[in-house]
Amino acid sequence: MKIEYGKMVEVFERIFTSRGLEASDASLAAKIFADNSLFGVISHGANRFPRVIDYIDKGDIDVKAKAETIFATPVFERWDCHRGLGFLNAQKGMARAMELSSSNGIGIIALKNNNHWMRGGSYAQAAAERGFIGICWSNTTANMPAWGATDSRIGNNPLCIGIPRKNGDHFILDLAMSQYSYGKLESMRLAGKKLPYPGGFDDEGNLTDDPGSIEKSRRVLPFGYWKGSGLSIALDLLASILTLGNSVMDIGGFENEVGLSQVLIAINPEKFGIEDMEDIVSRNLEYIKDSSPVDPDRKVSYPGEGLYRTKKANEERGAIEVVDEVWNKILSYL
C-alpha cells in the first residue's frame, strides 16, 4: 500500500509518544523513520519500526535514558548512552561533531552503550547537507562468519561517508560489511524477490540468492570475501577502543542487539584550507558517471545518487510504498 509521508510521520509520532518519549524526541524520532522510508531505505524505516517498538516494550531500549559526556577534549567526546534510543543519540552525536569541527576543523563523538542507529548513512548525509564531510560507523551483534568460518563471530558493521556537493546531490556511501545488510534481506524477502547476486549461504553451506534462506542460516557473505571480513574486524576494534564500550564479541552475548559502540566524525573543509572541494568532487564524479554502462538503458551512478532520485520520485508520487503486512503491524501499536 501507499502511505503519505505526513501520515507516516503522524502515526510514528503517536506511537512513540504513547511509549513515553518526550514530545520533541517523539517528533524527531518519527521524522527519522519517515525520512529513511522517503529516501527508499525502507529496511531501516517503516520495516524496522515494529522491531524498535518491540525492543521498547520489552525494556531493551530505555526511552528516558539521556546520553552523558564522560570524557572530553576540544575535538573528541565520549558519551555513555545508557542504552537509550540509538537513532536520537546518533543524530545528536553528529550534530555535536559538526559543532566541534566548526571551531577545530574536526569533531569526533564516540558513543558507548547505544542502541541501533537505523540508517547509518543518514548521519553522514546530515553532515554533508551542512557542508561538512561526515564519517561514521557502528558495530553490531555477531551476525556474520569471519572468512573461512561457519559460525558468526563478527558483525556486518556499517561504514558511512558523506561528502557535500553544492547541487544537493551529495556523495553518500552507506556500506555494510556483508554483501547485503539484514535489513535488505528482509526487504527482499517481504517483496518476494531474489537477490541480484548471491548474498550468503543456506543451511547446507551453499551460496544462495534466496534472502529467506540466508536469514535462516545467519550466514551472510562478507563483501569482498576476506576483505570485508578484515574491514569488519578493524571497524569493531576501532569502535571498541574509542568508545571503551562493547565489542561485537560482547554484544553477541546479549539476548538482543543492544549496547552498541558507534563513532561519528565531522570534518570542516574550510578549517583545512580546502577551497576547491566542489570542483574536485564534481569533476571526479562526472568522470565516473561518463563510464560506458554495461546496460545501455542504465547510466552509471555514484553512491547516494539513487537516494535523491528515490526521494524525488516518492515526493512526486505523493506517497511511499509500504508492504501491507508491515503497515498493519505498525497500526497495531496505536
Helices and strands as residue ranges (DSSP letters): E 2-3, H 5-18, H 23-38, G 42-44, G 46-48, H 49-58, E 68-72, E 76-80, H 86-104, E 106-114, H 121-128, E 133-138, E 144-145, E 152-154, E 159-163, E 171-175, H 182-190, E 200-201, E 207-208, H 211-217, H 226-243, H 248-251, E 260-267, G 269-272, H 277-289, H 305-317, E 320-321, H 324-331
